[in-house]
Amino acid sequence: MPDDSPAAAAAKEDETQQPVEGEEEDDEEDGEDEGEDGAGGDATGAAGAAKKKKKKKSKKKKKNNAGGAAEDKKDAPVVQREDGSIPIDMSGSNTVPYMRGLNDVKCNSFLAKFPKQTWPPKIPIEDLLGDAEAPLGEIKEHPGDQNRHRITSEELRAEERIQSDLLRKVRIASECHRQVRKWAQSYIKPGINLLEMCEALEDRNRLLVKEKGFERGIGFPTGCSLNHVAAHWTPNPGDKTVLKYDDVMKIDFGTQIEGRIIDCAFTVAFNPMYDRLLETVKEATNTGVAAAGIDARLCDIGAAIQEVMEAGEVEINGKTYPIKCCRNLNGHNIAPYQIHGGKSVPIVKGGSQVRMEENEFYAIETFGSTGRGYVIEDLECSHYMRNIDAPRVALRLPRSQELLRHIEKTFKTLAFCRRWLERPDGGSFHVNKNEGKQERYLGALKNLCDVGLVTPYPPLCDVPGSFVAQYEHTLVLRPTCKEVLSRGDDF
């Protein structure tokens, strides 16, 4: 039977947009050469040349990479829709990021490592690899003299080999994240509708990770928080928010395989006046990554991050703002199927003296703000998650019972959003096929939140008019070293 999943539809759409390799139109020329009527020709020859038919320009189509994509073509003019948005070009025709704050590499640079991948990417990472090793993340030594022996210890290397299957899975999830985000960087630009952007990114994520319900898929809803909103905002159904040139947007999404979530985020900005803000927050995140390691105290990591972050300042519209840490936002460890595993990594000094431990996974994320550096819950909620610690509750409303069964079957302890509930597959084609859409569910969802079975996560906001930037990487504390799994050539 044909595969009707959204991921398969995305791949099929790519095929219809891809040119056939090597196909081109022949030039239609007159049989005579220009030399016959050249500068030495007579007036009659010149007149005859003027009457000749115009030659058709050769329309060579770009080759779809096996050996790399062709040069970027200029953007074709687009017509704005009534809501002011422009259609998203998901054909892969552009390979240079529109946004600032990324390293100077093309969006399709992963083709050098995966020459069989397409552009846009549509071959699942696992299929690309076959029996080959998955790409390593960035390898760094654990900090501290007490850890110097680890990188060369044969005993610890043997211990790591026992975990080779787990490491392969998280590396596949990481490569999926890298390719999805780099493809997204090729079309994210001012004028796009954020709901369409999130849906396109998530469908590509499902495709490359080979979505299989709870076993593998999206780690949590795609965050695209704007300006003073620091986190936990994604468009709800029907939202018509359009990305603007002067916006500062945080793209935060995850990929998971068997509950091991790769949590990684970057900031999108187009106006160069935000460059210093982005550079400072990225540097603060890298400082946190460098300070993390086995036996590192969480409070020491927070102090190192704060020192770098608050040394920065940015000039916006002629006014200089100090860059402040959002002091009540933290990084965190990641447990299987649990995005927040219980330990928090502060981004200011004075945090917990608990130490990081061997084999733990951490998301090191920092938020820098031009506002007060303190966030509160505000705006309409879009993110939700089943409360794993909730006691058994007798639900009286049949619709609440039905929605809870759907959540437990489709998401279990992973975060979800309202957009996913309204998809034909209800959030997972593998689990529900196209028979999962939830109808008139808002009352039932509120009831589940009121009784504590589901926890809402409203957007986290600094003061209106301020700008918040975020960068985040996931790392694993291997016995011999730390591996920054989500590191890419983009940031």
C-alpha positions as CSV (number, residue, x, y, z in Angstrom):
1,M,0.0,0.0,0.0
2,P,1.2,3.6,-0.6
3,D,2.7,5.5,2.3
4,D,0.5,8.5,3.0
5,S,2.5,9.8,5.9
6,P,3.4,13.6,5.9
7,A,7.1,12.6,5.8
8,A,6.6,10.5,2.7
9,A,4.6,13.4,1.1
10,A,7.5,15.7,1.8
11,A,9.9,13.4,0.1
12,K,7.5,13.0,-2.9
13,E,7.2,16.7,-3.2
14,D,10.9,17.0,-3.3
15,E,11.1,14.5,-6.2
16,T,8.6,16.6,-8.2
17,Q,10.7,19.7,-7.5
18,Q,14.1,18.2,-8.3
19,P,15.4,18.6,-11.9
20,V,16.6,15.6,-13.8
21,E,20.3,15.3,-13.6
22,G,22.1,16.5,-16.7
23,E,18.8,17.6,-18.4
24,E,19.0,20.8,-20.4
25,E,17.5,22.6,-23.3
26,D,19.5,23.0,-26.5
27,D,20.1,26.4,-27.9
28,E,18.1,27.2,-30.9
29,E,20.3,29.1,-33.2
30,D,20.2,30.2,-36.8
31,G,22.5,28.3,-39.1
32,E,24.7,31.3,-39.8
33,D,27.5,32.4,-37.6
34,E,27.9,35.9,-36.3
35,G,31.2,36.1,-38.1
36,E,29.5,36.1,-41.5
37,D,28.0,39.5,-40.7
38,G,30.8,40.9,-38.6
39,A,32.3,44.3,-38.5
40,G,33.6,43.8,-42.0
41,G,30.2,43.0,-43.5
42,D,28.2,45.4,-45.7
43,A,25.0,47.3,-44.8
44,T,22.9,44.5,-46.3
45,G,24.5,42.0,-44.0
46,A,23.9,44.2,-41.0
47,A,20.3,44.7,-41.9
48,G,19.9,41.0,-42.4
49,A,21.5,40.3,-39.0
50,A,18.9,42.7,-37.4
51,K,16.1,40.7,-38.9
52,K,17.3,37.4,-37.6
53,K,15.3,35.6,-34.9
54,K,16.5,36.1,-31.4
55,K,18.4,33.1,-30.0
56,K,16.8,31.4,-27.1
57,K,18.9,31.4,-24.0
58,S,20.1,28.1,-22.8
59,K,18.1,27.1,-19.8
60,K,20.4,24.6,-18.0
61,K,18.8,23.1,-15.0
62,K,20.8,22.6,-11.9
63,K,22.1,19.1,-11.2
64,N,20.8,17.5,-8.1
65,N,23.9,16.8,-6.1
66,A,25.6,13.6,-5.8
67,G,28.8,15.5,-6.1
68,G,27.5,18.7,-4.6
69,A,24.8,21.2,-5.4
70,A,25.2,23.8,-8.1
71,E,25.7,27.5,-7.5
72,D,22.8,29.4,-5.9
73,K,20.4,31.0,-8.2
74,K,18.9,34.4,-7.4
75,D,15.6,34.4,-5.6
76,A,12.7,34.7,-8.0
77,P,10.3,37.5,-7.2
78,V,7.4,36.4,-5.1
79,V,4.0,37.8,-4.6
80,Q,2.9,38.5,-1.0
81,R,-0.2,36.8,0.2
82,E,-3.1,38.7,1.8
83,D,-1.7,38.1,5.3
84,G,1.7,39.7,4.2
85,S,3.5,36.3,4.1
86,I,5.5,34.8,1.2
87,P,5.5,31.2,0.2
88,I,8.3,29.1,1.6
89,D,10.8,27.9,-1.0
90,M,11.5,24.3,0.1
91,S,13.0,23.2,-3.2
92,G,16.5,23.7,-2.0
93,S,17.3,26.2,-4.7
94,N,19.1,28.4,-2.1
95,T,22.1,27.1,-0.2
96,V,23.3,30.2,1.5
97,P,21.7,31.0,4.9
98,Y,19.7,34.2,4.9
99,M,20.3,34.8,8.6
100,R,23.3,36.1,10.5
101,G,25.3,34.6,13.4
102,L,26.2,31.3,11.6
103,N,29.6,30.1,10.5
104,D,30.4,30.8,6.8
105,V,29.4,27.5,5.3
106,K,26.6,26.5,2.9
107,C,23.4,24.9,4.1
108,N,24.2,21.7,2.0
109,S,27.7,21.3,3.3
110,F,26.8,17.9,4.7
111,L,26.9,16.5,1.2
112,A,30.7,16.3,1.4
113,K,30.2,13.7,4.1
114,F,27.1,12.1,2.7
115,P,27.4,12.3,-1.1
116,K,24.4,10.0,-1.6
117,Q,22.1,12.4,0.3
118,T,19.8,14.6,-1.8
119,W,19.3,18.3,-1.5
120,P,16.8,19.0,0.1
121,P,17.7,16.0,2.3
122,K,15.1,13.2,2.1
123,I,17.0,10.0,2.7
124,P,16.8,8.9,6.4
125,I,20.1,9.1,8.2
126,E,20.0,5.5,9.2
127,D,19.6,4.4,5.5
128,L,22.5,6.6,4.5
129,L,24.8,5.0,7.0
130,G,23.9,1.4,6.5
131,D,26.6,-0.5,8.6
132,A,29.0,2.5,8.6
133,E,29.8,4.4,11.8
134,A,27.7,7.4,12.7
135,P,29.5,10.8,12.6
136,L,31.1,11.7,15.9
137,G,30.3,15.0,17.6
138,E,32.9,17.4,18.8
139,I,35.3,15.5,21.2
140,K,36.7,17.5,24.2
141,E,38.6,16.4,27.3
142,H,36.9,16.6,30.6
143,P,38.1,19.7,32.6
144,G,40.3,19.3,35.7
145,D,43.6,17.6,36.4
146,Q,41.8,14.7,38.0
147,N,40.4,13.8,34.6
148,R,43.6,13.9,32.6
149,H,44.0,10.1,32.6
150,R,40.5,9.5,31.1
151,I,41.3,10.2,27.4
152,T,44.0,7.5,27.3
153,S,42.6,4.9,29.8
154,E,42.1,1.5,28.2
155,E,39.8,0.4,31.0
156,L,37.5,3.4,30.3
157,R,37.6,2.8,26.6
158,A,36.5,-0.8,27.2
159,E,33.6,0.6,29.3
160,E,32.6,2.8,26.4
161,R,32.5,0.0,23.9
162,I,29.7,-1.6,26.0
163,Q,27.7,1.5,25.2
164,S,28.5,1.6,21.5
165,D,24.9,0.9,20.5
166,L,23.5,3.8,22.6
167,L,26.2,6.1,21.2
168,R,25.4,5.2,17.7
169,K,21.7,6.0,18.2
170,V,22.3,9.5,19.7
171,R,24.8,10.2,16.9
172,I,22.2,9.3,14.3
173,A,19.7,11.6,16.0
174,S,22.3,14.4,16.1
175,E,23.1,14.1,12.4
176,C,19.4,14.2,11.7
177,H,19.2,17.4,13.7
178,R,22.1,18.9,11.8
179,Q,20.7,18.2,8.4
180,V,17.2,19.4,9.2
181,R,18.3,22.6,10.7
182,K,20.7,23.4,7.9
183,W,17.9,22.8,5.3
184,A,15.7,25.1,7.4
185,Q,18.4,27.7,7.3
186,S,18.1,27.7,3.5
187,Y,14.5,29.0,3.5
188,I,14.0,30.9,6.8
189,K,13.9,34.6,5.9
190,P,11.7,37.6,6.5
191,G,8.2,37.2,5.3
192,I,7.5,33.5,6.0
193,N,4.6,32.3,8.0
194,L,5.9,30.7,11.2
195,L,3.2,28.0,11.3
196,E,4.2,26.9,7.8
197,M,7.9,27.0,8.8
198,C,7.4,24.8,11.8
199,E,5.3,22.3,10.0
200,A,7.9,22.0,7.2
201,L,10.8,21.6,9.6
202,E,8.9,19.0,11.7
203,D,7.9,17.0,8.6
204,R,11.5,16.9,7.5
205,N,12.6,15.9,11.0
206,R,10.1,13.0,10.9
207,L,11.4,11.9,7.5
208,L,15.1,11.9,8.3
209,V,14.7,10.2,11.6
210,K,12.2,7.6,10.2
211,E,9.5,8.5,12.7
212,K,8.1,5.4,14.4
213,G,5.9,6.7,17.2
214,F,7.4,6.7,20.7
215,E,10.4,4.7,19.5
216,R,11.8,7.5,17.3
217,G,10.7,10.9,16.1
218,I,10.5,14.5,17.2
219,G,11.7,15.3,20.7
220,F,9.4,18.2,21.4
221,P,7.5,20.9,19.5
222,T,9.6,23.4,17.4
223,G,10.0,26.6,19.4
224,C,10.2,29.8,17.4
225,S,10.0,32.4,20.1
226,L,10.2,36.0,19.0
227,N,12.0,39.0,20.5
228,H,11.2,39.3,24.2
229,V,9.7,35.8,24.3
230,A,12.6,33.5,25.4
231,A,11.2,30.0,25.1
232,H,8.1,27.7,24.8
233,W,6.3,29.5,22.0
234,T,5.2,27.7,18.8
235,P,2.2,28.8,16.7
236,N,-1.1,27.3,17.6
237,P,-3.5,26.3,14.8
238,G,-4.6,29.2,12.7
239,D,-1.8,31.5,13.9
240,K,-0.8,33.9,11.1
241,T,2.4,35.4,12.6
242,V,4.9,36.4,9.9
243,L,8.7,36.7,10.5
244,K,10.0,40.2,10.1
245,Y,13.4,41.6,9.2
246,D,13.8,43.2,12.7
247,D,12.8,40.1,14.6
248,V,15.0,38.0,16.8
249,M,13.8,34.4,16.7
250,K,14.9,31.4,18.7
251,I,14.7,28.1,16.8
252,D,14.6,25.2,19.3
253,F,13.7,21.7,18.3
254,G,14.7,18.1,19.2
255,T,15.1,14.7,17.7
256,Q,14.8,11.5,19.7
257,I,15.7,7.8,19.2
258,E,14.5,5.4,21.9
259,G,14.0,8.4,24.2
260,R,17.5,9.9,23.9
261,I,16.7,13.5,22.9
262,I,19.0,15.8,21.1
263,D,18.1,19.3,22.2
264,C,19.7,22.1,20.3
265,A,18.8,25.7,19.5
266,F,20.1,28.7,17.6
267,T,19.0,32.3,17.1
268,V,17.7,33.7,13.8
269,A,18.3,37.5,13.1
270,F,18.7,39.4,9.8
271,N,19.5,42.9,11.0
272,P,23.3,43.4,11.7
273,M,22.6,45.5,14.8
274,Y,21.9,42.3,16.7
275,D,25.2,40.7,15.8
276,R,26.8,41.5,19.1
277,L,23.9,40.0,21.0
278,L,24.1,36.8,19.1
279,E,27.9,36.5,19.3
280,T,27.8,37.1,23.1
281,V,25.2,34.4,23.8
282,K,26.9,31.9,21.5
283,E,30.2,32.5,23.3
284,A,28.5,32.1,26.7
285,T,27.0,28.7,25.5
286,N,30.4,27.6,24.3
287,T,31.9,28.6,27.7
288,G,29.3,26.4,29.4
289,V,30.1,23.5,27.1
290,A,33.9,24.0,27.9
291,A,33.3,24.1,31.7
292,A,31.0,21.0,31.7
293,G,32.4,17.6,32.5
294,I,32.6,14.7,35.0
295,D,32.9,16.1,38.5
296,A,32.2,19.7,37.4
297,R,30.0,21.6,39.8
298,L,26.8,23.1,38.3
299,C,27.3,26.4,40.2
300,D,30.8,26.8,38.7
301,I,29.4,26.4,35.2
302,G,26.8,29.0,35.9
303,A,29.4,31.4,37.2
304,A,31.6,31.0,34.0
305,I,28.6,31.6,31.8
306,Q,27.5,34.7,33.6
307,E,31.0,36.2,33.4
308,V,31.1,35.9,29.6
309,M,27.5,36.9,29.1
310,E,27.5,40.0,31.2
311,A,30.7,41.3,29.8
312,G,28.9,42.0,26.5
313,E,26.7,44.9,25.4
314,V,24.8,45.7,22.2
315,E,23.7,48.9,20.6
316,I,20.2,48.8,19.2
317,N,18.7,51.8,17.4
318,G,21.3,54.1,18.9
319,K,20.9,52.9,22.5
320,T,23.4,50.7,24.3
321,Y,22.1,47.8,26.4
322,P,24.0,45.5,28.7
323,I,23.4,41.8,27.9
324,K,22.0,40.1,30.9
325,C,21.6,36.4,31.7
326,C,17.9,35.3,32.0
327,R,18.7,34.2,35.6
328,N,15.6,32.0,36.1
329,L,16.3,29.9,32.9
330,N,18.7,27.0,33.0
331,G,20.2,24.2,31.1
332,H,19.4,20.7,32.2
333,N,20.3,17.0,32.1
334,I,18.3,14.8,29.8
335,A,16.9,11.4,30.9
336,P,15.4,8.8,28.6
337,Y,12.0,10.1,27.4
338,Q,12.3,13.0,29.8
339,I,13.6,16.3,28.4
340,H,14.3,17.7,31.9
341,G,16.0,15.0,33.9
342,G,16.1,16.6,37.3
343,K,19.4,18.5,37.4
344,S,19.5,22.2,36.3
345,V,22.6,23.9,34.9
346,P,22.3,27.6,36.0
347,I,23.5,30.4,33.8
348,V,24.3,32.7,36.7
349,K,26.5,32.1,39.8
350,G,25.2,30.8,43.1
351,G,23.6,27.6,41.9
352,S,23.7,24.1,43.1
353,Q,27.0,22.5,44.1
354,V,25.8,19.1,42.7
355,R,28.4,17.6,40.4
356,M,28.0,16.2,36.9
357,E,28.4,12.5,36.6
358,E,29.7,9.9,34.2
359,N,27.4,8.9,31.3
360,E,24.9,11.8,31.9
361,F,23.4,13.7,29.0
362,Y,23.2,17.5,29.3
363,A,21.7,20.4,27.3
364,I,23.8,23.4,27.9
365,E,21.8,26.4,26.9
366,T,22.1,30.1,27.6
367,F,19.7,33.0,27.2
368,G,21.0,36.6,26.9
369,S,18.5,39.5,27.2
370,T,18.5,43.3,26.7
371,G,15.6,43.4,29.2
372,R,15.6,42.7,32.9
373,G,17.0,39.2,32.6
374,Y,14.0,37.6,34.3
375,V,11.2,35.7,32.5
376,I,7.6,35.1,33.5
377,E,4.8,33.0,32.0
378,D,2.7,34.9,29.6
379,L,0.7,34.7,26.3
380,E,-1.3,31.8,25.0
381,C,0.0,28.3,25.9
382,S,1.1,25.9,23.1
383,H,3.4,23.4,24.9
384,Y,2.1,20.6,27.1
385,M,3.5,17.4,28.6
386,R,2.1,14.4,30.4
387,N,2.9,14.6,34.1
388,I,4.7,11.4,35.0
389,D,4.5,12.1,38.7
390,A,0.7,12.7,38.8
391,P,-1.4,10.4,41.0
392,R,-4.2,8.4,39.5
393,V,-7.2,10.6,38.9
394,A,-10.8,9.5,38.1
395,L,-11.9,11.5,35.1
396,R,-15.6,12.1,34.7
397,L,-15.7,13.6,31.3
398,P,-15.5,10.9,28.5
399,R,-13.8,13.4,26.2
400,S,-11.0,13.9,28.8
401,Q,-10.6,10.2,29.1
402,E,-10.4,9.9,25.3
403,L,-7.8,12.7,25.0
404,L,-5.7,11.2,27.8
405,R,-5.6,7.8,26.0
406,H,-4.5,9.6,22.8
407,I,-1.7,11.5,24.6
408,E,-0.4,8.3,26.4
409,K,-0.6,6.3,23.2
410,T,1.0,8.9,20.9
411,F,3.4,11.0,23.1
412,K,3.6,9.3,26.6
413,T,6.1,11.5,28.5
414,L,7.3,13.6,25.5
415,A,6.1,17.2,25.1
416,F,3.5,17.9,22.5
417,C,1.6,20.9,21.1
418,R,-1.9,21.8,20.0
419,R,-0.9,21.8,16.3
420,W,0.0,18.1,16.5
421,L,-3.4,17.2,18.0
422,E,-5.1,18.8,15.0
423,R,-3.0,16.9,12.4
424,P,-4.8,14.1,10.6
425,D,-2.4,11.6,12.3
426,G,-2.8,13.3,15.7
427,G,0.9,13.6,16.1
428,S,2.2,10.3,14.8
429,F,1.4,8.6,11.5
430,H,3.1,5.4,12.6
431,V,0.7,5.2,15.7
432,N,-2.5,6.6,14.3
433,K,-2.2,6.6,10.5
434,N,-4.6,9.4,9.3
435,E,-7.2,8.7,12.0
436,G,-5.7,10.5,14.9
437,K,-7.1,14.1,14.6
438,Q,-8.6,15.4,17.8
439,E,-11.8,17.3,17.5
440,R,-13.1,19.8,20.1
441,Y,-10.4,19.0,22.5
442,L,-9.7,22.3,24.2
443,G,-12.1,21.7,27.1
444,A,-10.7,18.2,27.7
445,L,-7.2,19.5,27.6
446,K,-8.0,22.2,30.1
447,N,-9.6,19.6,32.3
448,L,-6.4,17.4,32.2
449,C,-4.3,20.4,33.1
450,D,-6.6,21.4,36.0
451,V,-6.4,17.9,37.6
452,G,-2.6,17.7,37.1
453,L,-2.4,14.9,34.6
454,V,-1.0,17.2,32.0
455,T,1.3,20.1,32.7
456,P,1.0,23.3,30.5
457,Y,4.2,25.2,29.6
458,P,3.2,28.7,28.6
459,P,5.7,31.0,26.8
460,L,8.4,32.5,29.0
461,C,8.8,36.2,28.4
462,D,11.0,39.1,29.4
463,V,9.7,42.7,29.3
464,P,8.1,43.7,26.0
465,G,10.4,45.6,23.8
466,S,13.5,43.6,24.8
467,F,15.3,41.1,22.8
468,V,16.4,37.6,23.9
469,A,18.9,35.3,22.1
470,Q,19.6,31.6,22.8
471,Y,22.1,29.0,21.8
472,E,22.1,25.4,23.0
473,H,24.0,22.1,22.5
474,T,23.5,18.6,23.8
475,L,26.6,16.7,25.1
476,V,27.2,13.3,26.7
477,L,29.8,12.8,29.4
478,R,31.5,9.7,28.1
479,P,34.0,7.9,30.5
480,T,37.0,9.0,28.4
481,C,35.8,12.4,27.1
482,K,32.8,14.6,26.6
483,E,31.2,14.5,23.2
484,V,29.2,17.6,22.0
485,L,26.7,15.6,20.0
486,S,24.8,18.4,18.3
487,R,27.9,20.5,17.2
488,G,27.9,21.3,13.5
489,D,29.8,23.4,11.1
490,D,27.1,26.1,11.4
491,F,27.5,26.8,15.1
